[in-house]
Amino acid sequence: MLTVSTHLSLSDDFATFKRMLSSASFADNILIFAYKGVPQTHLSELKRNPKVNIISIEPVPLVEHIRTRQIQEAKGDWVLILDFDEIVSPQLAQEIRKIVSQDSHCPSTYYLRRRNFSLGYPLNHGGWGDDSILRLFYSKDFLDWPHSIHSTPTYCGETGRLFGVLEHHKDATLSYMVRKTNLYSDAEAKLFLDGGMAPVTRLTLVRKPIMEFLRRYYFKLGFLDGAIGLIQALYQSYSVFLTHAKLYELQAQSAINHKK
């Protein structure tokens, strides 16, 4: 038995969320962790699907805070974790169905090959083309999912890879990109502070964004993606700047508190 476990926050585009659910209709169960504040009209529509079970939760700063619950509270032997902006391709769905139908559960977790899209355009270069994530788990072999941003789960057993594509429509609009970056940069700056990163200097604030742009646009061939490749390279440079500027702010505040 397969359960698709996902979450729905206030900022998630509901139309995209429904596309994700439609692509995962082959699952036996669908578990949705709905943040409090999600419109009741959305929840009522979702409840019409007999496969859906909704759990209401308080909003969390990072989805990693609920990943362990997403797996532990799912029904069945296999759990597929999906975000609202991820679409399961027919080939991937076929591969997953085959795995779930087998008596063996070796490997016990699988990497999914993810193809990224931004503003509706595919990202084939710039470091986005080789994206794979652990998302399919044999639930009894799952151990834990750390709460830090972009963390990797721990599990028992071997790891496999699937060839079907998981489409990741990561940036539907520039407004959404800005909101997401503001959230993630807070978490990353705090992580760097806790890790004891060296003090941020003026050189850091100049060098880090420039190197990120060069890495994305030239070294990772982002320019081959056309205008969207340039937008992504510039935006990722901005994201790196914002994270280190926030780290500078945290370090300055920490120094002030230490003197008191």
CORVEN-V507024 format. One record per residue. N is the residue number from 1. RES is the residue in one letter. SS is DSSP state (H for helix, E for strand, - for the rest). Layout:
BEGIN
n->N res->RES ss->SS
n->N res->RES ss->SS
END
This chain:
BEGIN
n->1 res->M ss->-
n->2 res->L ss->E
n->3 res->T ss->E
n->4 res->V ss->E
n->5 res->S ss->E
n->6 res->T ss->E
n->7 res->H ss->E
n->8 res->L ss->E
n->9 res->S ss->-
n->10 res->L ss->-
n->11 res->S ss->-
n->12 res->D ss->-
n->13 res->D ss->-
n->14 res->F ss->H
n->15 res->A ss->H
n->16 res->T ss->H
n->17 res->F ss->H
n->18 res->K ss->H
n->19 res->R ss->H
n->20 res->M ss->H
n->21 res->L ss->H
n->22 res->S ss->H
n->23 res->S ss->H
n->24 res->A ss->-
n->25 res->S ss->-
n->26 res->F ss->-
n->27 res->A ss->-
n->28 res->D ss->-
n->29 res->N ss->E
n->30 res->I ss->E
n->31 res->L ss->E
n->32 res->I ss->E
n->33 res->F ss->E
n->34 res->A ss->E
n->35 res->Y ss->E
n->36 res->K ss->-
n->37 res->G ss->-
n->38 res->V ss->-
n->39 res->P ss->-
n->40 res->Q ss->H
n->41 res->T ss->H
n->42 res->H ss->H
n->43 res->L ss->H
n->44 res->S ss->H
n->45 res->E ss->H
n->46 res->L ss->H
n->47 res->K ss->H
n->48 res->R ss->-
n->49 res->N ss->-
n->50 res->P ss->-
n->51 res->K ss->-
n->52 res->V ss->E
n->53 res->N ss->E
n->54 res->I ss->E
n->55 res->I ss->E
n->56 res->S ss->E
n->57 res->I ss->E
n->58 res->E ss->-
n->59 res->P ss->-
n->60 res->V ss->-
n->61 res->P ss->-
n->62 res->L ss->-
n->63 res->V ss->H
n->64 res->E ss->H
n->65 res->H ss->H
n->66 res->I ss->-
n->67 res->R ss->H
n->68 res->T ss->H
n->69 res->R ss->H
n->70 res->Q ss->H
n->71 res->I ss->H
n->72 res->Q ss->H
n->73 res->E ss->-
n->74 res->A ss->-
n->75 res->K ss->-
n->76 res->G ss->-
n->77 res->D ss->-
n->78 res->W ss->E
n->79 res->V ss->E
n->80 res->L ss->E
n->81 res->I ss->E
n->82 res->L ss->-
n->83 res->D ss->-
n->84 res->F ss->-
n->85 res->D ss->-
n->86 res->E ss->E
n->87 res->I ss->E
n->88 res->V ss->E
n->89 res->S ss->-
n->90 res->P ss->H
n->91 res->Q ss->H
n->92 res->L ss->H
n->93 res->A ss->H
n->94 res->Q ss->H
n->95 res->E ss->H
n->96 res->I ss->H
n->97 res->R ss->H
n->98 res->K ss->H
n->99 res->I ss->H
n->100 res->V ss->H
n->101 res->S ss->H
n->102 res->Q ss->-
n->103 res->D ss->-
n->104 res->S ss->-
n->105 res->H ss->-
n->106 res->C ss->-
n->107 res->P ss->-
n->108 res->S ss->-
n->109 res->T ss->E
n->110 res->Y ss->E
n->111 res->Y ss->E
n->112 res->L ss->E
n->113 res->R ss->E
n->114 res->R ss->E
n->115 res->R ss->E
n->116 res->N ss->E
n->117 res->F ss->E
n->118 res->S ss->E
n->119 res->L ss->-
n->120 res->G ss->-
n->121 res->Y ss->E
n->122 res->P ss->E
n->123 res->L ss->-
n->124 res->N ss->-
n->125 res->H ss->-
n->126 res->G ss->-
n->127 res->G ss->-
n->128 res->W ss->-
n->129 res->G ss->-
n->130 res->D ss->-
n->131 res->D ss->E
n->132 res->S ss->E
n->133 res->I ss->E
n->134 res->L ss->E
n->135 res->R ss->E
n->136 res->L ss->E
n->137 res->F ss->E
n->138 res->Y ss->E
n->139 res->S ss->H
n->140 res->K ss->H
n->141 res->D ss->H
n->142 res->F ss->E
n->143 res->L ss->E
n->144 res->D ss->E
n->145 res->W ss->-
n->146 res->P ss->-
n->147 res->H ss->-
n->148 res->S ss->-
n->149 res->I ss->-
n->150 res->H ss->-
n->151 res->S ss->-
n->152 res->T ss->-
n->153 res->P ss->-
n->154 res->T ss->E
n->155 res->Y ss->E
n->156 res->C ss->-
n->157 res->G ss->-
n->158 res->E ss->-
n->159 res->T ss->E
n->160 res->G ss->E
n->161 res->R ss->E
n->162 res->L ss->E
n->163 res->F ss->E
n->164 res->G ss->E
n->165 res->V ss->E
n->166 res->L ss->E
n->167 res->E ss->E
n->168 res->H ss->E
n->169 res->H ss->E
n->170 res->K ss->E
n->171 res->D ss->E
n->172 res->A ss->-
n->173 res->T ss->-
n->174 res->L ss->H
n->175 res->S ss->H
n->176 res->Y ss->H
n->177 res->M ss->H
n->178 res->V ss->H
n->179 res->R ss->H
n->180 res->K ss->H
n->181 res->T ss->H
n->182 res->N ss->H
n->183 res->L ss->H
n->184 res->Y ss->H
n->185 res->S ss->H
n->186 res->D ss->H
n->187 res->A ss->H
n->188 res->E ss->H
n->189 res->A ss->H
n->190 res->K ss->H
n->191 res->L ss->H
n->192 res->F ss->H
n->193 res->L ss->H
n->194 res->D ss->H
n->195 res->G ss->-
n->196 res->G ss->-
n->197 res->M ss->-
n->198 res->A ss->-
n->199 res->P ss->-
n->200 res->V ss->-
n->201 res->T ss->-
n->202 res->R ss->H
n->203 res->L ss->H
n->204 res->T ss->H
n->205 res->L ss->H
n->206 res->V ss->H
n->207 res->R ss->H
n->208 res->K ss->H
n->209 res->P ss->H
n->210 res->I ss->H
n->211 res->M ss->H
n->212 res->E ss->H
n->213 res->F ss->H
n->214 res->L ss->H
n->215 res->R ss->H
n->216 res->R ss->H
n->217 res->Y ss->H
n->218 res->Y ss->H
n->219 res->F ss->H
n->220 res->K ss->-
n->221 res->L ss->-
n->222 res->G ss->H
n->223 res->F ss->H
n->224 res->L ss->H
n->225 res->D ss->H
n->226 res->G ss->-
n->227 res->A ss->H
n->228 res->I ss->H
n->229 res->G ss->H
n->230 res->L ss->H
n->231 res->I ss->H
n->232 res->Q ss->H
n->233 res->A ss->H
n->234 res->L ss->H
n->235 res->Y ss->H
n->236 res->Q ss->H
n->237 res->S ss->H
n->238 res->Y ss->H
n->239 res->S ss->H
n->240 res->V ss->H
n->241 res->F ss->H
n->242 res->L ss->H
n->243 res->T ss->H
n->244 res->H ss->H
n->245 res->A ss->H
n->246 res->K ss->H
n->247 res->L ss->H
n->248 res->Y ss->H
n->249 res->E ss->H
n->250 res->L ss->H
n->251 res->Q ss->H
n->252 res->A ss->H
n->253 res->Q ss->H
n->254 res->S ss->H
n->255 res->A ss->H
n->256 res->I ss->H
n->257 res->N ss->H
n->258 res->H ss->H
n->259 res->K ss->H
n->260 res->K ss->-
END
